[in-house]
Amino acid sequence: MRIKHKIGSAVSKIARALNEKEMVPVTKYVDKDNILSGKVALITGGSGGIGSAMAESFVASGAKVIVAGTNEEKLINICSKIGGGDTEKVNYLILNVLDVNTMADSIQKAASLFPENRIDILVNSAGVLARHSFMEMSEKEYDQIMDINAKGTFFMCQAMAKYMIENKIKGHILNVTSSSALRPAWTPYQMSKWAVRGFTMGLADTLLPYGIIVNAIAPGPTATAMLNVKPGDSIYNPDAIAGRYEMPEEIAQLATFMVSDAGNMIVGDTFYMTGGSGVIAYHK
């Protein structure tokens, strides 16, 4: 009888707690092609292959997008390609993720580019590769890689988190890491991607109480200029387990779902799209 009483008491407490909390309905989508309708996204590294593919996918899914980077000519070209010059759908912002002191102002400026005057989604896609091996790595190259890939992501997230909390925006932050986050780290690039994976988990824990969802997406070898693959080149890759490079558009489709409200229960996770790289074999 005592056990039954305890169980009954516990059930009653749970029922009271549920009644006292606001019950949030599960989002159901009638038109999945507009899964980001009404959202405004800021994408750093927006002129890169993965960043620009995400921008195109987000716009196609109903979002307005600000592509950010340091090369204005490339950003203008991306906007022209995606929006055909229609600044009501896509616009650009000159932003250097190493300029920590200007990040808050840059976010405010980005928000002002559209009538909504807000940012709902941040994608940290700015990044650089290591060009030299462990034995040949210089301090300058090490610092550049760690600063852009890890430090830039950290402070961009910090500035965006403050902005979202201040404006009561229950948004999404998506960090672009890599299959290298699964490999033994012997270059600053791999080290930086390990850092981003761990930071994503910690930041998700920190920001979830504010309704801000943080995750990461981890591509494997991708057909972009970063790996010297140009548009029209063969995507055959004999060094890849899957036998080919993955396409930026494939990564963008998964990212689109992750930053939508349909992905709200994905929290602190890293989704890998690697073709087996780093998952099946460490060195491919």
Secondary structure, DSSP 8 states (H G I E B T S, - for coil): -HHHHHHHHHHHHHHHHHHHS--------S-GGGTTTT-EEEEETTTSHHHHHHHHHHHHTT-EEEEEES-HHHHHHHHHHHHTT-TTTEEEEE--TT-GGGHHHHHHHHHTTSTT----EEEE-------S-GGG--HHHHHHHHIIIIIHHHHHHHHHHHHHHHTT---EEEEE--GGGGS---SHHHHHHHHHHHHHHHHHHHHGGGT-EEEEEEE-SBSSGGGT--TTS--B-TTSTTSB-B-HHHHHHHHHHHTSGGGTT--S-EEEE-TTBTTTBTT-
